[in-house]
């Protein structure tokens, strides 16, 4: 979904979208191994207001994601509820400036061409920001057995419990004598 800036009235524009898995997949690279999907369409409510020097987008995203646990590889549901506040500034192309460290308030700034707001891309970015660094179905997830691959949350391990040999075991056979 794209919105032209010149079509936004002075009073602002409300956008209500049921954002689907199809829209998400259009913005992902082919064969993306992210391991998540939308369990049902996201409810997206946005308000877009023109300001003298920028566009302000505020609103909420609500829905449910299906994530894959990093320990046991099982899928689980995760609730997504995110407040959105993005300030869009017209990107002015000019000589390259040196890199500057951003302040925390500047992290909500984005740049665009000044004519068209790409709402789908903005929603996808907000969904990606809401993804956890490490997906866990629960804090107590026991994961998979490294030997037999059993899901330790549901079954017991069937492999033999043998003590792993250490490369330092060779040192036990060495004897040292005092000169």
N, C-alpha and C positions, 0 to 999 in steps of 0.2 A: 504494500500500500504506500502510495506516494501522495504528499499533499503539497500543493503549490502555495508559496508564501503569500502571493498576491491575492489568493482566494480566501485567506483567513480574515474574517471581519474584525473590526476594532474591538468588539466585545469578546473576541476569542472564539475558539472552536472546540466543541466536545467531540471526542472520538470514543466509541464503544465498539470493541471488536472481540469476537470469539476466535482467538488465534490458534490455528490447528497445527498438527504434526506436519502437514504438507508445507506450510509456510516455513517451518523450522528447517525442514530438509532442503528447501531451496537455498538456504543460506549456509549449509554445511558443505564442506568439500566431499567429493565422491568417496565412498568407503571410509567415512570418518569413524574412528574407533571410540567415540565418546562414551558409548554404553549407556545412554539415557534416551528417554522419549517422553512425550506428554501422555499421561494416563487418560486425560480428557482435555478438550480445548481450554486454553487459558482465558479467563475473563480479564480484558484489558480496558481500563477506563482512563482516558487521558484528557487533559485540558491544555490547549495550545494557545498562548497569548503572545502577541507581538509587542515588543518593547522598543524603545528608540534605537538601541544598538544591538539587540539580540532577540531571540525567540526563547520563551520559557515553556518547557513541557513538564507538567506535573501529573501525578496520578498513581494508580495501583495496578499491580499484576497479581492475580489470584488463580490458583489451580493446583494440579497434582502432577508430579513427575514420577516416572518409573526409573530408578537408578539401579546400577549393578554394584553389589558389595565388592570392595577390593580384596577382602579376605576370603570369603566363601564363594564368590562369584554368583550368588543368588540375587534375583531381582527383588526390590522392595519399593514401597511407595514413600514419597517424601512430599510434604505439603509445601507449596510455594506461595508466599505472600510477601510482596515486595513493594515498598513505596518508591516512586520514581520522581526524580527532579533532575532535569537536564537543561543546561543553558547552551543554546546553539548560537555560535557567532559566525558571521560571514568570514570565510577564509580569504585572506588577502595574500596573493602570491607576490613575492618580492625576493630580495636577496636573502639568502639563508643566514639566519642568526645562529649564534652559538647556543648550545643546549642549556636549558635552565631547569633547575629542580622545581617541581610544582608544590605548592602549598596544599594542605588538605582540602580547603574550600575550592581550589581550582580543579580538583579531580572530577567535578561534575560538569566541566566545560567540554564542549565538543565544537568542531568546526564543520561547516557545510558550505555548499556552493552559493548560498544566499537566495536560491530560487525554489528548490525542492527539498522537502523533509522526507527522508526515507524511514517511515514509521516501522516497517517490518525489521529493518536492520537494527533500529534502536531497541525494539522489543527483544530481539535475539541477544543483543549485548547485555541487556538487563537479566535475561534468563541465565546466560553464561556466568555473569557475576554472582548469581545466587547459588551456583553449583558449589558443593563443598570441595575442599582441596583433596580430601580423602573420603570416599563414600563407604560408610559402614552401616550395615543393617541394624546393628546395635553395638553399644560399647563393649558388650561381653562376647561378641562374635569370636569363635575359636578358630575359624578359617578352615583350610584344607590340610590334610596330613601330607607332608612333603614326600613320604615314602609311597603310600598307596593311593593318595588323592581323595580319600574319604572326607565328606563334609562332617567335621567334628561336632557341629551343632546338632546333627540328626542321627549320626551313627558312630560306633566306636571303630577305632583304627584296626585293620586286619593284618597289618604288616608286622614283622618281627621287630621287637625292640632290641636293637643291637647297639652297643656303644660305638660311636663313630671313632675311627682311629684318627689320631692326631699326627701331623708330620713330626711332632716333637717326641713321639714315642720311641724313636730311635735313640734318643739321648739317654733313656733309662738303662740301656745295655752298656753304656760307656762307664768305665771306672777311671777314676783319677787317682794318681799317686802323688804324694808330696815329695819334692826333690830334696 
